[in-house]
Amino acid sequence: MATANLLESCPHPTEDEVREALSGNLCRCTGYQKILDAVNLAATEGSHDD
């Protein structure tokens, strides 16, 4: 939900903006790099410029 909200308000976020948007979430399984990569992929491949 945090990612969807971020991409709606900022279709092409910087890495700092992504980290800030996800700062309230805790991931204990794999770390955050894969999550950050996924958000960046969604921002570049998604159609959020509507």
Biopython code that builds the backbone (N, CA, C, O; Angstrom):
import numpy as np
from Bio.PDB.StructureBuilder import StructureBuilder

atoms = [
    (1, "MET", "N", (0.820, -1.183, 0.000)),
    (1, "MET", "CA", (0.000, 0.000, 0.000)),
    (1, "MET", "C", (0.869, 1.253, 0.000)),
    (1, "MET", "O", (0.541, 2.242, -0.657)),
    (2, "ALA", "N", (1.963, 1.210, 0.729)),
    (2, "ALA", "CA", (2.847, 2.377, 0.788)),
    (2, "ALA", "C", (3.436, 2.663, -0.586)),
    (2, "ALA", "O", (3.579, 3.823, -0.971)),
    (3, "THR", "N", (3.777, 1.618, -1.323)),
    (3, "THR", "CA", (4.334, 1.800, -2.658)),
    (3, "THR", "C", (3.298, 2.356, -3.618)),
    (3, "THR", "O", (3.602, 3.254, -4.403)),
    (4, "ALA", "N", (2.087, 1.840, -3.566)),
    (4, "ALA", "CA", (1.021, 2.342, -4.435)),
    (4, "ALA", "C", (0.770, 3.816, -4.162)),
    (4, "ALA", "O", (0.618, 4.604, -5.096)),
    (5, "ASN", "N", (0.726, 4.191, -2.902)),
    (5, "ASN", "CA", (0.521, 5.583, -2.533)),
    (5, "ASN", "C", (1.669, 6.456, -3.029)),
    (5, "ASN", "O", (1.443, 7.544, -3.557)),
    (6, "LEU", "N", (2.881, 5.986, -2.862)),
    (6, "LEU", "CA", (4.050, 6.733, -3.325)),
    (6, "LEU", "C", (3.987, 6.968, -4.827)),
    (6, "LEU", "O", (4.163, 8.094, -5.293)),
    (7, "LEU", "N", (3.733, 5.896, -5.589)),
    (7, "LEU", "CA", (3.746, 6.025, -7.044)),
    (7, "LEU", "C", (2.583, 6.855, -7.572)),
    (7, "LEU", "O", (2.680, 7.442, -8.650)),
    (8, "GLU", "N", (1.488, 6.909, -6.828)),
    (8, "GLU", "CA", (0.388, 7.781, -7.228)),
    (8, "GLU", "C", (0.758, 9.244, -7.032)),
    (8, "GLU", "O", (0.428, 10.089, -7.864)),
    (9, "SER", "N", (1.437, 9.538, -5.942)),
    (9, "SER", "CA", (1.782, 10.925, -5.663)),
    (9, "SER", "C", (3.084, 11.357, -6.318)),
    (9, "SER", "O", (3.297, 12.547, -6.551)),
    (10, "CYS", "N", (3.949, 10.411, -6.614)),
    (10, "CYS", "CA", (5.262, 10.709, -7.203)),
    (10, "CYS", "C", (5.616, 9.579, -8.160)),
    (10, "CYS", "O", (6.251, 8.606, -7.752)),
    (11, "PRO", "N", (5.219, 9.686, -9.430)),
    (11, "PRO", "CA", (5.388, 8.573, -10.375)),
    (11, "PRO", "C", (6.832, 8.127, -10.621)),
    (11, "PRO", "O", (7.065, 6.979, -11.000)),
    (12, "HIS", "N", (7.790, 9.010, -10.411)),
    (12, "HIS", "CA", (9.196, 8.670, -10.648)),
    (12, "HIS", "C", (10.031, 9.084, -9.436)),
    (12, "HIS", "O", (10.803, 10.040, -9.506)),
    (13, "PRO", "N", (9.874, 8.359, -8.324)),
    (13, "PRO", "CA", (10.560, 8.751, -7.091)),
    (13, "PRO", "C", (12.054, 8.481, -7.135)),
    (13, "PRO", "O", (12.524, 7.585, -7.836)),
    (14, "THR", "N", (12.783, 9.274, -6.373)),
    (14, "THR", "CA", (14.212, 9.025, -6.186)),
    (14, "THR", "C", (14.369, 7.898, -5.176)),
    (14, "THR", "O", (13.403, 7.506, -4.522)),
    (15, "GLU", "N", (15.568, 7.385, -5.051)),
    (15, "GLU", "CA", (15.802, 6.319, -4.071)),
    (15, "GLU", "C", (15.522, 6.822, -2.655)),
    (15, "GLU", "O", (14.982, 6.086, -1.829)),
    (16, "ASP", "N", (15.886, 8.061, -2.378)),
    (16, "ASP", "CA", (15.609, 8.626, -1.054)),
    (16, "ASP", "C", (14.110, 8.713, -0.791)),
    (16, "ASP", "O", (13.664, 8.439, 0.323)),
    (17, "GLU", "N", (13.327, 9.090, -1.802)),
    (17, "GLU", "CA", (11.881, 9.162, -1.638)),
    (17, "GLU", "C", (11.275, 7.782, -1.399)),
    (17, "GLU", "O", (10.347, 7.636, -0.604)),
    (18, "VAL", "N", (11.798, 6.777, -2.085)),
    (18, "VAL", "CA", (11.324, 5.404, -1.880)),
    (18, "VAL", "C", (11.652, 4.950, -0.462)),
    (18, "VAL", "O", (10.797, 4.397, 0.230)),
    (19, "ARG", "N", (12.872, 5.180, -0.037)),
    (19, "ARG", "CA", (13.274, 4.787, 1.319)),
    (19, "ARG", "C", (12.418, 5.479, 2.376)),
    (19, "ARG", "O", (12.021, 4.859, 3.362)),
    (20, "GLU", "N", (12.137, 6.758, 2.171)),
    (20, "GLU", "CA", (11.301, 7.499, 3.120)),
    (20, "GLU", "C", (9.879, 6.929, 3.152)),
    (20, "GLU", "O", (9.300, 6.748, 4.223)),
    (21, "ALA", "N", (9.330, 6.651, 1.976)),
    (21, "ALA", "CA", (7.965, 6.125, 1.903)),
    (21, "ALA", "C", (7.836, 4.768, 2.575)),
    (21, "ALA", "O", (6.787, 4.448, 3.134)),
    (22, "LEU", "N", (8.889, 3.974, 2.526)),
    (22, "LEU", "CA", (8.849, 2.625, 3.098)),
    (22, "LEU", "C", (9.460, 2.554, 4.498)),
    (22, "LEU", "O", (9.594, 1.467, 5.060)),
    (23, "SER", "N", (9.823, 3.682, 5.053)),
    (23, "SER", "CA", (10.538, 3.686, 6.332)),
    (23, "SER", "C", (9.719, 3.108, 7.483)),
    (23, "SER", "O", (10.294, 2.658, 8.474)),
    (24, "GLY", "N", (8.409, 3.107, 7.378)),
    (24, "GLY", "CA", (7.582, 2.564, 8.448)),
    (24, "GLY", "C", (7.367, 1.064, 8.351)),
    (24, "GLY", "O", (6.697, 0.483, 9.205)),
    (25, "ASN", "N", (7.919, 0.430, 7.332)),
    (25, "ASN", "CA", (7.747, -1.005, 7.126)),
    (25, "ASN", "C", (8.998, -1.752, 7.564)),
    (25, "ASN", "O", (10.119, -1.271, 7.391)),
    (26, "LEU", "N", (8.793, -2.917, 8.127)),
    (26, "LEU", "CA", (9.903, -3.725, 8.608)),
    (26, "LEU", "C", (9.964, -5.021, 7.809)),
    (26, "LEU", "O", (8.976, -5.750, 7.723)),
    (27, "CYS", "N", (11.112, -5.303, 7.232)),
    (27, "CYS", "CA", (11.309, -6.553, 6.490)),
    (27, "CYS", "C", (12.428, -7.326, 7.179)),
    (27, "CYS", "O", (13.560, -6.852, 7.268)),
    (28, "ARG", "N", (12.100, -8.512, 7.660)),
    (28, "ARG", "CA", (13.115, -9.329, 8.326)),
    (28, "ARG", "C", (13.547, -10.514, 7.474)),
    (28, "ARG", "O", (14.392, -11.302, 7.900)),
    (29, "CYS", "N", (12.981, -10.652, 6.275)),
    (29, "CYS", "CA", (13.271, -11.857, 5.495)),
    (29, "CYS", "C", (14.469, -11.689, 4.573)),
    (29, "CYS", "O", (15.394, -12.500, 4.629)),
    (30, "THR", "N", (14.482, -10.680, 3.739)),
    (30, "THR", "CA", (15.549, -10.582, 2.737)),
    (30, "THR", "C", (16.269, -9.255, 2.746)),
    (30, "THR", "O", (17.226, -9.080, 1.992)),
    (31, "GLY", "N", (15.860, -8.339, 3.547)),
    (31, "GLY", "CA", (16.441, -7.008, 3.501)),
    (31, "GLY", "C", (15.672, -6.147, 2.519)),
    (31, "GLY", "O", (14.680, -6.579, 1.931)),
    (32, "TYR", "N", (16.131, -4.957, 2.356)),
    (32, "TYR", "CA", (15.353, -3.982, 1.604)),
    (32, "TYR", "C", (15.761, -3.815, 0.142)),
    (32, "TYR", "O", (14.994, -3.240, -0.630)),
    (33, "GLN", "N", (16.921, -4.287, -0.265)),
    (33, "GLN", "CA", (17.377, -4.006, -1.620)),
    (33, "GLN", "C", (16.430, -4.549, -2.684)),
    (33, "GLN", "O", (16.139, -3.854, -3.657)),
    (34, "LYS", "N", (15.950, -5.758, -2.520)),
    (34, "LYS", "CA", (15.012, -6.331, -3.490)),
    (34, "LYS", "C", (13.700, -5.538, -3.513)),
    (34, "LYS", "O", (13.090, -5.375, -4.569)),
    (35, "ILE", "N", (13.277, -5.054, -2.362)),
    (35, "ILE", "CA", (12.058, -4.252, -2.301)),
    (35, "ILE", "C", (12.278, -2.928, -3.016)),
    (35, "ILE", "O", (11.431, -2.495, -3.798)),
    (36, "LEU", "N", (13.405, -2.285, -2.755)),
    (36, "LEU", "CA", (13.721, -1.026, -3.445)),
    (36, "LEU", "C", (13.814, -1.245, -4.948)),
    (36, "LEU", "O", (13.330, -0.425, -5.729)),
    (37, "ASP", "N", (14.437, -2.349, -5.356)),
    (37, "ASP", "CA", (14.536, -2.672, -6.784)),
    (37, "ASP", "C", (13.143, -2.838, -7.396)),
    (37, "ASP", "O", (12.893, -2.372, -8.508)),
    (38, "ALA", "N", (12.249, -3.494, -6.680)),
    (38, "ALA", "CA", (10.896, -3.720, -7.189)),
    (38, "ALA", "C", (10.129, -2.411, -7.340)),
    (38, "ALA", "O", (9.407, -2.227, -8.320)),
    (39, "VAL", "N", (10.277, -1.502, -6.383)),
    (39, "VAL", "CA", (9.608, -0.205, -6.482)),
    (39, "VAL", "C", (10.159, 0.575, -7.668)),
    (39, "VAL", "O", (9.401, 1.186, -8.420)),
    (40, "ASN", "N", (11.474, 0.556, -7.834)),
    (40, "ASN", "CA", (12.077, 1.251, -8.977)),
    (40, "ASN", "C", (11.619, 0.641, -10.296)),
    (40, "ASN", "O", (11.382, 1.373, -11.257)),
    (41, "LEU", "N", (11.492, -0.664, -10.363)),
    (41, "LEU", "CA", (11.004, -1.332, -11.563)),
    (41, "LEU", "C", (9.559, -0.931, -11.852)),
    (41, "LEU", "O", (9.207, -0.649, -12.998)),
    (42, "ALA", "N", (8.736, -0.905, -10.825)),
    (42, "ALA", "CA", (7.342, -0.495, -11.001)),
    (42, "ALA", "C", (7.259, 0.947, -11.485)),
    (42, "ALA", "O", (6.406, 1.277, -12.309)),
    (43, "ALA", "N", (8.132, 1.802, -10.983)),
    (43, "ALA", "CA", (8.123, 3.211, -11.384)),
    (43, "ALA", "C", (8.551, 3.375, -12.840)),
    (43, "ALA", "O", (8.021, 4.233, -13.547)),
    (44, "THR", "N", (9.502, 2.563, -13.294)),
    (44, "THR", "CA", (9.982, 2.714, -14.667)),
    (44, "THR", "C", (9.104, 2.000, -15.682)),
    (44, "THR", "O", (8.974, 2.459, -16.816)),
    (45, "GLU", "N", (8.498, 0.878, -15.288)),
    (45, "GLU", "CA", (7.686, 0.103, -16.234)),
    (45, "GLU", "C", (6.206, 0.408, -16.118)),
    (45, "GLU", "O", (5.449, 0.166, -17.058)),
    (46, "GLY", "N", (5.787, 0.930, -14.994)),
    (46, "GLY", "CA", (4.366, 1.193, -14.774)),
    (46, "GLY", "C", (3.894, 2.430, -15.522)),
    (46, "GLY", "O", (4.689, 3.269, -15.945)),
    (47, "SER", "N", (2.602, 2.517, -15.670)),
    (47, "SER", "CA", (1.994, 3.659, -16.324)),
    (47, "SER", "C", (1.365, 4.532, -15.247)),
    (47, "SER", "O", (0.177, 4.402, -14.950)),
    (48, "HIS", "N", (2.168, 5.428, -14.659)),
    (48, "HIS", "CA", (1.695, 6.253, -13.559)),
    (48, "HIS", "C", (1.620, 7.720, -13.953)),
    (48, "HIS", "O", (1.476, 8.578, -13.082)),
    (49, "ASP", "N", (1.713, 8.027, -15.227)),
    (49, "ASP", "CA", (1.674, 9.407, -15.672)),
    (49, "ASP", "C", (0.285, 9.885, -16.017)),
    (49, "ASP", "O", (0.130, 10.983, -16.552)),
    (50, "ASP", "N", (-0.738, 9.088, -15.726)),
    (50, "ASP", "CA", (-2.116, 9.436, -16.089)),
    (50, "ASP", "C", (-2.557, 10.712, -15.431)),
    (50, "ASP", "O", (-3.691, 11.149, -15.629)),
]
sb = StructureBuilder()
sb.init_structure("model")
sb.init_model(0)
sb.init_chain("A")
sb.init_seg("    ")
for serial, (resi, resn, name, xyz) in enumerate(atoms, 1):
    if name == "N":
        sb.init_residue(resn, " ", resi, " ")
    sb.init_atom(name, np.array(xyz, "f"), 0.0, 1.0, " ", f" {name:<3s}", serial, name[0])
structure = sb.get_structure()
